């Protein structure tokens, strides 16, 4: 299973990756825009948008690509490690309820 994280802090990329790994996800992290993000996203199982630390242009680009490819989007205002952990644990709980 894979996750794409758009936004967040550059210094926390390793933490984001290890948190995702602990939940069984492989993560691609885009903290800043470097080229066309839509070509790099791929087809993940979930897209996480850290809305506080990302440009509006990047949010629009990522959300358009997600809608086009039917990728679920989870938005989180905070880009902390705790916010990511709680978001992924909620996602796990929702999947196990199905």
C-alpha positions in Angstrom: 0.0 0.0 0.0 1.2 3.5 -0.8 0.6 7.0 0.4 1.5 10.4 -1.2 2.0 13.2 1.2 1.8 16.8 -0.2 3.1 19.5 2.0 4.7 19.3 5.4 8.1 20.3 6.6 11.3 19.3 4.8 13.1 18.4 8.0 10.4 15.9 8.9 10.4 13.9 5.7 12.3 11.0 7.4 9.8 11.0 10.3 6.8 11.0 7.9 8.4 8.1 6.0 9.0 6.1 9.2 5.5 6.7 10.5 4.0 5.6 7.2 6.3 2.5 7.3 5.1 1.6 10.8 1.5 1.6 9.5 2.5 -0.6 6.5 2.5 2.2 3.8 5.2 3.2 1.4 5.4 7.0 1.2 6.2 9.5 -1.5 6.6 12.9 0.1 6.4 16.3 -1.8 7.2 19.1 0.6 7.8 21.7 -2.1 7.0 21.8 -5.8 9.8 20.7 -8.1 8.4 20.2 -11.6 5.0 18.7 -12.5 3.8 16.9 -9.4 1.0 15.1 -11.4 3.6 13.1 -13.3 5.3 11.9 -10.1 2.3 10.9 -8.0 1.6 7.6 -9.6 -1.4 5.6 -8.3 -1.3 5.6 -4.5 -4.0 4.2 -2.1 -4.3 7.5 -0.3 -3.2 11.2 -0.7 -2.6 13.3 2.3 -2.6 17.1 2.0 -1.0 19.1 4.8 -2.9 22.3 4.0 -1.1 24.6 6.4 2.4 24.1 4.8 1.6 23.8 1.1 1.0 26.3 -1.7 -2.4 26.7 -3.1 -1.1 25.8 -6.6 0.3 22.5 -5.3 -3.0 21.7 -3.5 -5.0 22.3 -6.7 -2.6 20.3 -8.9 -2.6 17.4 -6.5 -6.3 17.3 -5.9 -7.1 17.5 -9.6 -4.8 14.6 -10.2 -6.4 12.7 -7.3 -10.0 13.3 -8.6 -9.0 12.2 -12.1 -7.5 8.9 -10.9 -10.1 8.3 -8.1 -7.5 8.5 -5.3 -9.0 9.2 -1.8 -7.8 12.5 -0.3 -7.3 13.2 3.4 -6.7 16.8 4.4 -5.0 17.8 7.6 -4.3 21.3 8.7 -1.4 20.4 10.9 1.7 18.8 9.5 3.0 17.3 12.7 4.0 13.7 13.3 1.1 13.2 15.7 -1.4 14.4 13.1 -0.1 12.0 10.5 -0.1 9.1 13.0 -3.7 9.8 14.1 -4.8 10.2 10.4 -3.3 6.8 9.5 -4.7 5.1 12.5 -8.2 6.5 11.7 -7.7 5.2 8.2 -6.7 1.7 9.5 -9.7 1.6 11.8 -12.1 2.6 9.0 -10.6 -0.1 6.7 -10.9 -2.8 9.4 -14.5 -1.8 10.0 -15.4 -2.7 6.4 
